[in-house]
Amino acid sequence: MEKDGTTLVMPDITKGCMLVTIYGSEIALIENFKSIIEYSDSIIKLQGKQKRLVIRGRELSIERYTKGDCKVCGVVEEFSFE
């Protein structure tokens, strides 16, 4: 962290990486991804800048999708990176 005059400047710790926020086992918010690679009710694959995020579960759906972020709902059983 740096102090810039009277303002505290936080470093960019994410450097464009995907950000995954998990709420229990039913909701995941994913930010900073490039594209949807695969989408079914049991698997969702999202391509990031460097890695691919794989979400496995049951009754998966993408509830919200905008440029660079999405909301995944369903019974999330596993997250992994490829």
N, C-alpha and C positions, 0 to 999 in steps of 0.2 A: 504494500500500500504506500502511496505517496501523498504528501500534502501539497496541494496546489493553491497557494494563497490561503484562503479560509475554507477551501473545499477539499474534501477527502476523495481521492481518485482511486477507485478499485481497479486492479488489473483484470484483463479479460482472461479468466481462468478456463473458459470453455473453448476458446480458439476455434469456434465454428463446429465443435463436436455436437453430436446428438445429445439432447437433454431428455431424460426419461423420468417422469414423475408418476409414482404408482400410488393409487388410493385403494388400499385393501387388495383383494384379488379380483376386482371387477372393473376397475377403470385405470387406464394408463394414458397420460398425456405425453406426446412425443413432439419435440421441437427440433428444428435445424436438420431435417432430412431432405434428401433430394427427390426421391421418387418411391412409388409403391412397386415392388418387384413381383410380389405374389400376394393374393388375397382370397381366402376362403373362410368358412366358419370354424376351421381348426388351426389355421396358420396364417400369419401375416408377416411378410418380409418387407422391410423398409431399407432403402439404400441411403447411407450417409456419405460424407466426404471421403472417409477412410474405411469405414466398416459397414457391415450390413447387420441390422437388428432383426432377430427372429423372435416372434411372439407365438407361442403355442398355447392352445386351450380348447374350450368348447363354446359354441354359440358366439364366436367372436364377430364383431362388426365394427366398422369405422363410422362412428356417430357424427363426427365433424371432420372436415378436411379442408384446409386452406393451404396457400402456398407456404410450405415449410413447417406446418404443424398439423397434428391430427389427434383425435380422441378415440381410443380403442375401448370398447366395452365388451363384456362377456365374462366367462370364467377363465381368467388368465392363470395358466399352470406353470409356464416357463418363459424366461427371457434368456437369450444368448446372443453373442456377437460372432459373426463369421468374418 
